[in-house]
Amino acid sequence: MDRELVSQIEASLSLPVCTGWDRGFLESIMEQIDRGRKLSAKQNDMLGKVLDRNTPEQQKVHDAWEGVYKETYAEKAFVLAKYYSRQSYYREMAQTILSNQVPERTRFMRMLENKYAQKVLSEYEAAPKYELGAVVTGRANFDQYVVDYGTPKGQRELPWPHRKTCVESFLKRGALVIAIDNKIFSAAKGAKRYKVLPIGSPTPFFVEERFIKIKRK
């Protein structure tokens, strides 16, 4: 048995920063060593990476994380949490963030740095193309399925005839931009959302920038 290696693993396991997959991996490696089994090259390579992530230095970073998160990342985190709450991945972390809890640092940074998150943040930070009071209508790529009436989860959608009339009014007469939303639900260019009120209709809805244009007289 490699006593030095065992001591390194035990030291990492003693740190609170060592959680989740890393902890499970190290515990598995310890069991394998106890049984006298030799580690594969792939396991040795991964072990080095995991040990590097779970050192006293990393524990200090972990201890300071709550303050750093709240000061530097909280706003971006809420933007991403709203996006990921509708996706199949990072949903658990999204719920943690939306519950005003501090997410685990390593996993959060992995989420923040992926290409989809960067697209969402880019759309969030982009200046809106349309101002409040602008009259807009649908582009060629607009259809009824891109409309979001903001119906709370668990409540029934508006009746189809009502939605149909609303969309027809929007396409025929246009709609007033009455609010610029701060939620981004698509990792696509033009995903900034607007709340619009179709002229001649009492029902507003949300629509993404990529599906609308200024209505010309």
Buried (B, 14 or more C-beta within 10 A) or exposed (E): EEEEBBEBBEBBBEBEBBBEEBBEBBEEBBEBBEEEEEBEEEBEEBBEEBBEEBBEEBBEEBEEBEEEBEEEBBEBBBBBBBBBBEEEEBEEBBEBBBEEEBBBBBBBEEBBEBEBBEBBBEBBEBEBBBEEEBBBBBEEEBEBEBBBEEEEEEEEEBEEEBBEBBBBBBBEBBBBBEEBBEBBBBBBEBBBBBBBBBBBBEEBBBBBBBBBBEBEE
